[in-house]
Amino acid sequence: MSGAALTGFERGAERRRAVQLDPITLALIGAIVLLGLIMVTSASVSIASQDSGQPFYYLERQLLLTLIGLGCAAALFAVPTARLERAAVPLLAAAVVLLILVLIPGLGHMVNGGRRWLRIGGANFQVSELARVLVLIYVASYAVRREAQLRESLAGLAKPLALLCCVSALLLAEPDFGAATVLFATGFGLLFLAGARLRYVIAMTAIAASGFAVLAVSSSYRLRRLTAFLNPWEHPFDSGFQLTQSLIAIGRGQWLGVGLGDSVQKLFYLPEAHTDFLFAVLAEELGLLGVVLTLALFLGLIWRSFHISRLAADAGLKFPAYLAAGFGLWIGIQAFINIGVNMGVLPTKGLTLPLMSYGRSSLIVALAWSGLLLRVYHEASAKQRGSATVRGTP
């Protein structure tokens, strides 16, 4: 090989090794996180002042959690997706172990009647957030390993769905109906994108919907929460209290909102104003304009996730493509449910608005998964650049 050719090859290798970050994804995630910081601060000032005497207590915590999440994102960005694919089975086992540990009295920490947290280093960590990502990594690897079986037979779809049912059962035992719903819907959607036949998907959807309906009516607690949204004004100071306060907040916002920081509902009327019902405070203070902006940011991130998934698929990277699609499905489904709950079109569930609501585990895991999405973009771009370099070599 001549010196000029060797130099050209080395330069091509350096370009392939260079970090490729998607500026659009970074801008969308940054905008959502920044908007979340602003709204968490506004929604939590009153309760923070009452509980701790520090009006910016939750802002400081949210900033710290954001930094931790960014660190986790950087760490995940450094991990090749091929390693995650090889480690899919151990990661699945870790997820199951975590979900079992949290159910053990003395290990699992109970808050508001739910045993969903493990005490780690003096802080509570909601294991379902991490476990869902680990399970979806396994589902993505299954879609690659069993592609032919998934596309051709009912058994190929039934096996991963059975796994999702088992994991969902562990989540329901906590109980965490919202997390189970998001996991099952995201996993189901990922398998459909991977090529499962439509008739099998329809059949399994009917079975799954029936199963979730039975689970919903089998518990008086879940049944009350599911039916309260149909007419929250019937019991405005009992089962419908959260929803009525949320609807009042959204209604007060009108076109341009009452002004940042001027929400009335956050003043001890609306429970969980800085977590599950952050969207209602946003609608009250920023109005329809703020709502449209928020929806546009989430839709943009979902679109970009599927765009990155397509780039990876075109580069022949099936597993990374499914990871990116899984991120888009997850953030879309959870944001849709959270906003639907705030607006009274879906039953109340304890789900945060991704990347925006105050929440230790949810924010850290969401940012970490964002790092994985950026890793997929990096690998897809490097693969395409490498292919272009090879084609251009005389």
C-alpha positions as CSV (number, residue, x, y, z in Angstrom):
1,M,0.0,0.0,0.0
2,S,1.4,3.4,-1.0
3,G,2.1,6.2,1.6
4,A,-0.7,8.4,0.2
5,A,-3.2,5.5,0.4
6,L,-2.2,4.6,3.9
7,T,-2.5,8.3,5.0
8,G,-6.0,8.4,3.5
9,F,-7.0,5.2,5.2
10,E,-5.7,6.5,8.6
11,R,-7.6,9.8,8.1
12,G,-10.8,7.8,7.3
13,A,-10.3,5.7,10.4
14,E,-9.9,8.9,12.5
15,R,-13.1,10.3,11.1
16,R,-15.0,7.1,11.9
17,R,-13.7,7.2,15.5
18,A,-14.7,10.8,15.9
19,V,-17.7,11.4,18.1
20,Q,-20.8,12.0,16.2
21,L,-23.5,13.8,18.2
22,D,-26.9,14.6,16.8
23,P,-27.5,18.4,17.4
24,I,-31.2,18.1,16.8
25,T,-31.7,15.5,19.5
26,L,-29.4,17.4,21.9
27,A,-31.4,20.6,21.3
28,L,-34.8,18.9,21.8
29,I,-33.7,17.1,25.0
30,G,-32.0,20.3,26.3
31,A,-35.2,22.3,25.7
32,I,-37.4,19.8,27.4
33,V,-35.2,19.5,30.4
34,L,-34.8,23.3,30.7
35,L,-38.6,23.8,30.4
36,G,-38.9,21.1,33.1
37,L,-36.5,22.9,35.4
38,I,-38.4,26.1,35.1
39,M,-41.8,24.5,35.7
40,V,-40.6,22.4,38.6
41,T,-39.2,25.5,40.2
42,S,-42.5,27.4,39.7
43,A,-44.7,24.4,40.8
44,S,-42.7,23.6,43.9
45,V,-41.9,27.0,45.5
46,S,-44.8,27.0,47.9
47,I,-44.5,23.4,49.1
48,A,-40.7,23.6,49.3
49,S,-41.0,26.7,51.5
50,Q,-43.5,25.0,53.8
51,D,-41.6,21.7,54.1
52,S,-38.0,22.8,54.2
53,G,-38.0,26.6,54.5
54,Q,-36.0,26.7,51.2
55,P,-38.1,27.9,48.2
56,F,-35.6,26.5,45.7
57,Y,-35.1,23.1,47.4
58,Y,-36.6,21.1,44.6
59,L,-34.8,23.1,41.9
60,E,-31.5,22.3,43.6
61,R,-32.4,18.7,43.7
62,Q,-33.6,18.6,40.1
63,L,-30.3,20.3,39.0
64,L,-28.3,17.6,40.9
65,L,-30.4,14.8,39.4
66,T,-29.9,16.4,35.9
67,L,-26.1,16.3,36.4
68,I,-26.2,12.7,37.6
69,G,-28.4,11.8,34.6
70,L,-26.0,13.5,32.2
71,G,-23.1,11.6,33.8
72,C,-25.0,8.3,33.2
73,A,-25.8,9.4,29.7
74,A,-22.1,10.0,29.0
75,A,-21.3,6.6,30.5
76,L,-23.8,4.8,28.3
77,F,-22.7,6.7,25.3
78,A,-19.2,5.2,25.8
79,V,-20.6,1.7,25.7
80,P,-20.9,0.1,22.2
81,T,-24.4,-1.2,21.6
82,A,-22.9,-4.6,20.6
83,R,-21.9,-5.1,24.2
84,L,-25.4,-4.4,25.4
85,E,-26.7,-6.9,22.9
86,R,-24.3,-9.6,24.2
87,A,-25.3,-8.7,27.8
88,A,-29.1,-8.7,27.1
89,V,-29.8,-11.9,29.1
90,P,-27.8,-10.9,32.2
91,L,-29.4,-7.5,32.0
92,L,-32.9,-9.1,31.9
93,A,-31.9,-11.3,34.9
94,A,-30.8,-8.1,36.8
95,A,-34.2,-6.5,36.0
96,V,-36.1,-9.4,37.4
97,V,-33.9,-9.6,40.5
98,L,-34.5,-5.9,41.2
99,L,-38.2,-6.2,40.8
100,I,-38.2,-9.2,43.2
101,L,-36.0,-7.5,45.8
102,V,-38.2,-4.4,46.0
103,L,-41.1,-6.7,47.0
104,I,-39.2,-8.1,50.0
105,P,-40.2,-6.4,53.3
106,G,-37.2,-4.7,54.8
107,L,-35.5,-4.2,51.4
108,G,-38.3,-2.6,49.5
109,H,-39.2,0.9,50.8
110,M,-42.9,1.7,51.0
111,V,-44.2,5.1,50.2
112,N,-47.9,6.0,49.9
113,G,-49.0,2.3,50.0
114,G,-46.6,1.2,47.2
115,R,-43.5,-0.8,47.7
116,R,-41.6,0.5,44.7
117,W,-38.3,1.8,46.0
118,L,-34.9,0.5,47.2
119,R,-33.0,2.6,49.6
120,I,-29.6,3.2,48.1
121,G,-27.1,5.5,49.7
122,G,-29.7,7.3,51.8
123,A,-31.9,8.0,48.7
124,N,-34.9,6.1,47.3
125,F,-34.5,4.6,43.8
126,Q,-37.6,3.4,41.9
127,V,-36.4,0.2,40.4
128,S,-39.2,-0.1,37.9
129,E,-37.6,2.8,35.9
130,L,-34.4,1.0,35.4
131,A,-36.0,-2.4,35.1
132,R,-38.2,-1.3,32.1
133,V,-35.1,-0.2,30.2
134,L,-33.3,-3.4,30.8
135,V,-36.3,-5.5,29.8
136,L,-36.7,-3.5,26.5
137,I,-33.0,-4.0,25.8
138,Y,-33.6,-7.8,25.9
139,V,-36.8,-7.4,23.7
140,A,-34.7,-5.6,21.1
141,S,-32.0,-8.3,21.2
142,Y,-34.8,-11.0,20.9
143,A,-36.2,-9.2,17.8
144,V,-32.7,-9.5,16.2
145,R,-31.9,-13.1,17.3
146,R,-35.4,-14.5,16.5
147,E,-36.3,-12.3,13.6
148,A,-37.5,-15.1,11.3
149,Q,-39.5,-16.8,14.0
150,L,-41.0,-13.4,15.1
151,R,-42.1,-12.6,11.5
152,E,-43.4,-16.1,10.6
153,S,-45.1,-17.6,13.7
154,L,-47.4,-16.8,16.6
155,A,-45.0,-18.5,19.0
156,G,-42.3,-16.1,18.0
157,L,-44.5,-13.2,19.2
158,A,-46.0,-15.1,22.2
159,K,-42.6,-15.8,23.9
160,P,-41.5,-12.2,24.4
161,L,-45.1,-11.3,25.3
162,A,-45.1,-13.9,28.0
163,L,-42.0,-12.4,29.4
164,L,-43.6,-8.9,29.3
165,C,-46.6,-10.4,31.2
166,C,-44.4,-11.9,33.9
167,V,-42.5,-8.6,34.4
168,S,-45.7,-6.7,34.4
169,A,-47.0,-9.0,37.1
170,L,-44.1,-8.1,39.3
171,L,-44.8,-4.4,38.6
172,L,-48.4,-4.9,39.5
173,A,-47.4,-6.5,42.8
174,E,-45.8,-3.3,43.9
175,P,-48.4,-2.0,42.8
176,D,-47.4,0.1,39.8
177,F,-50.2,-0.2,37.2
178,G,-48.8,2.7,35.2
179,A,-45.3,1.3,34.8
180,A,-46.7,-2.0,33.8
181,T,-48.9,-0.4,31.1
182,V,-46.0,1.6,29.7
183,L,-43.7,-1.4,29.6
184,F,-46.2,-3.7,28.0
185,A,-47.3,-1.1,25.4
186,T,-43.7,-0.2,24.5
187,G,-42.5,-3.8,24.2
188,F,-45.6,-4.7,22.2
189,G,-45.0,-1.8,19.8
190,L,-41.3,-2.7,19.5
191,L,-42.1,-6.2,18.5
192,F,-44.6,-5.0,15.9
193,L,-42.0,-2.7,14.4
194,A,-39.6,-5.6,14.3
195,G,-42.0,-7.4,11.9
196,A,-44.6,-9.4,13.9
197,R,-47.6,-10.2,11.7
198,L,-50.5,-7.9,12.0
199,R,-53.1,-10.6,12.6
200,Y,-51.0,-12.0,15.4
201,V,-50.6,-8.5,16.9
202,I,-54.3,-7.9,16.8
203,A,-55.1,-11.2,18.4
204,M,-52.5,-10.7,21.2
205,T,-53.7,-7.1,21.7
206,A,-57.2,-8.4,22.3
207,I,-55.9,-10.9,24.8
208,A,-53.7,-8.4,26.6
209,A,-56.4,-5.8,26.8
210,S,-58.7,-8.4,28.3
211,G,-56.1,-9.3,30.8
212,F,-55.4,-5.7,31.9
213,A,-59.2,-5.2,32.1
214,V,-59.5,-8.2,34.5
215,L,-56.6,-6.9,36.6
216,A,-58.2,-3.4,36.7
217,V,-61.5,-4.6,38.0
218,S,-60.1,-7.2,40.4
219,S,-58.8,-4.5,42.7
220,S,-61.1,-2.0,44.3
221,Y,-58.3,0.5,44.6
222,R,-57.5,0.3,40.8
223,L,-61.2,0.2,39.9
224,R,-61.8,3.5,41.9
225,R,-58.9,5.2,40.1
226,L,-60.0,4.0,36.7
227,T,-63.6,5.1,37.1
228,A,-63.1,8.4,39.0
229,F,-62.0,10.1,35.8
230,L,-65.3,9.5,34.1
231,N,-67.0,12.0,36.3
232,P,-64.6,13.5,38.8
233,W,-67.1,16.2,39.8
234,E,-69.3,13.5,41.4
235,H,-66.7,13.2,44.2
236,P,-64.6,16.5,43.9
237,F,-63.2,16.2,47.4
238,D,-62.5,12.4,47.4
239,S,-61.6,10.2,44.4
240,G,-62.0,13.0,41.9
241,F,-60.0,15.6,43.9
242,Q,-56.7,15.5,41.9
243,L,-58.4,15.5,38.5
244,T,-60.8,18.4,39.3
245,Q,-58.0,20.5,40.6
246,S,-56.0,19.7,37.4
247,L,-58.9,20.6,35.2
248,I,-59.4,23.9,37.0
249,A,-55.7,24.7,36.5
250,I,-55.9,23.9,32.7
251,G,-59.1,25.8,32.3
252,R,-57.6,28.9,34.0
253,G,-54.7,29.0,31.5
254,Q,-56.8,29.9,28.5
255,W,-54.7,31.1,25.5
256,L,-51.6,32.7,27.1
257,G,-51.8,31.6,30.7
258,V,-51.9,33.5,33.9
259,G,-48.2,34.2,33.9
260,L,-45.1,32.2,35.0
261,G,-45.2,31.7,38.8
262,D,-48.8,33.0,39.1
263,S,-50.6,29.6,39.3
264,V,-53.1,29.4,42.1
265,Q,-53.7,25.7,41.9
266,K,-50.1,24.9,42.9
267,L,-50.8,26.6,46.2
268,F,-51.7,23.4,48.1
269,Y,-54.8,22.8,46.0
270,L,-53.3,20.5,43.3
271,P,-51.5,17.4,44.8
272,E,-48.2,16.4,43.2
273,A,-48.0,19.6,41.3
274,H,-44.3,19.3,40.7
275,T,-44.4,15.6,39.8
276,D,-47.4,13.8,38.2
277,F,-49.4,17.0,37.6
278,L,-46.7,19.3,36.4
279,F,-48.4,19.6,33.0
280,A,-51.5,21.1,34.6
281,V,-49.4,23.9,36.2
282,L,-47.7,24.5,32.9
283,A,-51.0,24.8,31.2
284,E,-52.3,27.2,33.9
285,E,-49.2,29.5,33.8
286,L,-48.3,29.3,30.1
287,G,-51.7,28.6,28.6
288,L,-52.4,27.0,25.2
289,L,-49.2,28.5,23.8
290,G,-47.1,26.7,26.4
291,V,-49.1,23.4,25.9
292,V,-48.5,23.6,22.1
293,L,-44.8,24.2,22.6
294,T,-44.5,21.3,25.0
295,L,-46.3,18.9,22.7
296,A,-44.1,20.1,19.8
297,L,-40.9,19.4,21.7
298,F,-42.1,15.9,22.6
299,L,-43.3,15.1,19.1
300,G,-40.0,16.4,17.7
301,L,-38.0,14.1,20.0
302,I,-40.2,11.1,19.1
303,W,-39.8,11.9,15.4
304,R,-36.0,12.3,15.8
305,S,-35.8,8.9,17.7
306,F,-37.5,7.1,14.8
307,H,-35.3,9.0,12.3
308,I,-32.2,7.8,14.1
309,S,-33.7,4.3,14.2
310,R,-34.1,4.5,10.4
311,L,-30.5,5.6,10.0
312,A,-29.3,2.7,12.0
313,A,-31.5,0.2,10.0
314,D,-30.2,1.6,6.7
315,A,-26.7,1.1,8.0
316,G,-27.5,-2.5,8.8
317,L,-27.5,-2.0,12.6
318,K,-30.7,-3.8,13.6
319,F,-30.2,-3.9,17.4
320,P,-29.3,-0.2,17.7
321,A,-32.3,0.6,15.4
322,Y,-34.6,-1.2,17.8
323,L,-33.1,0.6,20.8
324,A,-33.7,4.0,19.2
325,A,-37.3,3.0,18.2
326,G,-37.9,1.7,21.8
327,F,-36.8,5.1,23.2
328,G,-39.2,6.9,20.8
329,L,-42.1,4.6,21.8
330,W,-41.4,4.8,25.5
331,I,-41.2,8.6,25.7
332,G,-44.3,9.0,23.4
333,I,-46.4,6.5,25.3
334,Q,-45.5,7.8,28.8
335,A,-45.9,11.5,27.8
336,F,-49.3,10.7,26.2
337,I,-50.5,8.9,29.3
338,N,-49.3,11.7,31.7
339,I,-50.8,14.4,29.6
340,G,-54.0,12.4,29.1
341,V,-54.3,11.9,32.9
342,N,-53.8,15.7,33.5
343,M,-56.5,16.5,31.0
344,G,-59.0,13.9,32.3
345,V,-59.1,11.7,29.3
346,L,-57.3,8.8,30.9
347,P,-57.5,7.2,34.4
348,T,-55.1,8.6,37.1
349,K,-51.8,6.8,37.2
350,G,-48.6,7.6,39.0
351,L,-46.5,8.5,36.0
352,T,-44.2,11.5,35.5
353,L,-43.8,13.6,32.4
354,P,-40.5,12.3,31.0
355,L,-37.5,14.6,31.3
356,M,-39.7,17.3,32.9
357,S,-41.3,16.3,36.1
358,Y,-39.5,16.2,39.4
359,G,-38.4,12.6,40.0
360,R,-35.2,11.0,41.0
361,S,-35.3,7.7,39.2
362,S,-37.3,8.8,36.2
363,L,-35.1,11.8,35.3
364,I,-31.9,9.9,35.7
365,V,-33.0,6.9,33.7
366,A,-34.6,9.0,30.9
367,L,-31.3,11.0,30.5
368,A,-29.3,7.9,30.6
369,W,-31.4,6.4,27.8
370,S,-31.0,9.6,25.9
371,G,-27.3,8.9,25.9
372,L,-28.0,5.5,24.4
373,L,-30.0,7.1,21.7
374,L,-27.1,9.4,20.9
375,R,-24.8,6.3,20.8
376,V,-27.0,4.8,18.2
377,Y,-26.7,8.0,16.1
378,H,-23.0,7.9,16.5
379,E,-22.7,4.3,15.4
380,A,-25.0,4.7,12.5
381,S,-23.2,7.8,11.3
382,A,-19.8,6.2,11.7
383,K,-21.0,3.1,9.7
384,Q,-22.3,5.3,6.9
385,R,-19.1,7.3,6.8
386,G,-17.1,4.2,6.8
387,S,-19.1,2.7,3.9
388,A,-18.7,6.0,1.9
389,T,-14.9,5.9,2.5
390,V,-14.7,2.3,1.3
391,R,-16.7,3.1,-1.8
392,G,-14.6,6.1,-2.6
393,T,-11.3,4.2,-2.3
394,P,-9.8,3.5,-5.8
